[in-house]
């Protein structure tokens, strides 16, 4: 309080001191608020199935760093991608939307302008945002980041550098995307190679020496991704910021083998998902069996950063699972398979123990994963000799089933189609209606074979149809006729 003996000069001096003190307190408060916001690192592997990690039960593959994140974090056993294709997955994750709702549902399609991206919201809120490694989302998506760099053979070589060069006065989001384990293989010179004896061959793949050598080389690329993940963790420790950094580890689609990549079986569309956050996870080393979708990552990340999600997000926040791994946030997850060098329109629902798949073009075989460098190309010759099991024949089937239904508790590899089994008729009818509802509410459409993006490769020989110039142009994509890129309805969840 100013008394009557206080001069004007004294008053101004005291006022300045108080004002300065208040301003300093406000600044400290703001800095404290900013410092309490978590840092976020999203690590995205390329072409890796969920069970190809030690923490997911693989007996031989060497992934000690991801395993350690899982041991100190939260591991999800029912995490699903919205598609088993690389660029559509990335566009889906960054927008929190289904592929046909992003406007980029097909391979090599850039994200259209105007789609809302969670890194852009973080950037606007004061986060430093950087991306390093594989990109694959077009030019518009780059506007969400302060910095974008490549990353060498595996895509990981500049991850640590990005952490070292970041501004130290801001919370940060790092989008770290690998090329590992995409074909063709390159050796991991920083670790011992796996051997053919290490290979675990699932029943739908052929088991030959060449196939085992090929699988071992795939393991080496997964191992390299794991090694760089460990280097990221070490750098966070060195900088003293690991405690309040959320590390999310996932992959963009299944391993690059037949009946995995691009397909809607668990081998293609189920992703490893590990969340590690020492300061924020109440339960460490826990496992969540809740169904989750990768479109749930965007609203989750924004909520953890103290920010609101836009109406365009179709996912649901996973934050309840971070405090109680035993709860559930979804009844259903949906996924889709669109053009990936060939016309495709398949849709999937996971519900309880059931996987339901609908194929709009059952007359067409699905041969992705039979590239010339893959020993699985022997399938064609072995099929002519009658030496394949029904599961191994799957990529060559012509025609295919228009509908498939599997009970994953009894049939984890989804080999026995029970769609005609009267015991499961009730759940089949439920999932048919659910699929109809989801497609209608989200604006999903089926382009005709005559208007869809045409095949790039011959389905029976694997040879390029249009030369090696890339993606054919001019096709109608799913959701285009309904304006699905402007539809925000998530459908059933």
Secondary structure, 3 states (H helix, E strand, C coil): CCCCCCCHHHHHHHHHHHHHHHHHHHHHHHHHHHHHCCEEEEEEECCCCCCCCHHHCCCCCCCHHHHHHHHCCEEECCEECCECCHHHHHHHHHHCCCHHHHCCCCCCCCCCCCCCCHHHHHHHCCCEEEEEECCCCCCHHHHHCCEEECCCCCCCCCHHHHHHHCCCCCCEEEEEECCCCCCCCCCCCCCCCCCHHHCCCCCCCCCCHHHHHHHHHHHHHHHHHHHHHHHHHHHHHHHCCCCCEEEEEEECCCCCCCCCCCCCCHHHHECCEEEECCCCCCCCCEEECCCEECCHHHHHHHHHCCCCCCCCCCCCCCHHHHHCCCCCCCCEEEEEECCCCCCCCEEEEEECCEEEEEECCCCCCCCCCCCCCCHHHHHHHHHHCCCCCHHHHHHHCCCCCCEEEEECCCCCCCCCCCCCCHHHHHHHHHHHHHHHHHHHHHCCCCCCCCCECCCCECCCCCCECCCCCCCCCCCECCCCCCCHHHCCCCCCC
